Amino acid sequence: MLIFKIFGFFDILAMVAMILLTKALIPWRIALIFSCYLILKSLTFKGDFASILDLGAGIYLALIPFFAPKILTILFAIYLGQKAVFSFT
């Protein structure tokens, strides 16, 4: 379905924003947009384990300017990347 491919595309963009924000290569406002996307998507599809991880990724993305352990960035980026890849297959 087309909606899954759109979600996958935005998950890739959120992953890239997460990585670039940890290196301070993009403004935090752009990452905040993707954070809101992940949080709203998780609340829309609540009750699923993937939605809980989306909520965690969205909250973490919003907190990166203040708190950014490298291991969490890597784990959430891998999660969003694999989810995006599976949405395109």
C-alpha positions in Angstrom: 0.0 0.0 0.0 1.1 3.5 -0.7 0.7 4.8 2.9 3.3 2.3 4.1 5.8 3.5 1.5 5.1 7.1 2.6 5.7 6.2 6.2 8.9 4.4 5.2 10.1 7.5 3.4 9.4 9.7 6.4 11.1 7.2 8.7 14.2 7.4 6.5 14.1 11.2 6.7 13.7 11.0 10.5 16.7 8.7 10.7 18.8 11.0 8.7 17.6 14.0 10.7 18.5 12.1 13.9 22.1 11.4 12.7 22.6 14.9 11.3 21.3 16.5 14.5 23.8 14.6 16.7 26.6 16.1 14.6 24.9 19.6 14.6 24.6 19.7 10.8 20.9 20.6 10.7 18.8 23.0 12.8 16.9 21.5 15.7 13.6 22.8 14.2 13.9 20.4 11.3 14.4 17.5 13.7 11.5 18.7 15.8 9.2 18.3 12.8 10.3 14.6 12.4 10.0 14.2 16.2 6.4 15.3 16.0 5.8 13.0 13.1 7.1 10.0 15.0 5.2 10.8 18.1 1.9 11.4 16.2 2.4 8.2 14.3 3.0 6.3 17.5 -0.2 7.7 19.1 -2.2 6.9 16.0 -1.2 3.3 16.0 -1.0 2.8 19.7 -1.0 -0.6 21.3 1.8 -2.1 19.1 5.3 -2.6 20.3 6.6 -0.8 17.2 4.5 2.2 18.2 6.1 2.3 21.6 9.6 2.3 19.9 8.4 5.1 17.6 7.3 7.1 20.6 10.7 6.6 22.2 12.5 7.6 19.0 10.3 10.7 18.7 11.0 11.8 22.3 14.7 11.0 21.9 14.9 13.0 18.7 13.4 16.0 20.5 15.9 15.6 23.3 19.0 15.2 21.2 20.1 18.9 21.5 20.2 18.4 25.3 21.0 14.7 25.7 22.5 12.5 23.0 24.3 9.2 24.0 25.8 7.8 20.9 24.5 4.2 21.5 20.9 5.4 21.7 21.3 7.3 18.4 22.7 4.2 16.7 20.0 2.0 18.1 17.1 4.3 17.1 18.7 5.0 13.7 19.0 1.2 13.0 15.4 0.7 14.1 14.0 3.4 11.9 16.2 2.3 9.0 15.1 -1.3 9.1 11.5 -0.3 9.5 11.8 1.9 6.4 13.4 -0.9 4.4 10.7 -3.4 5.4 8.0 -0.9 4.4 9.3 -0.8 0.9 9.3 -4.6 0.4 
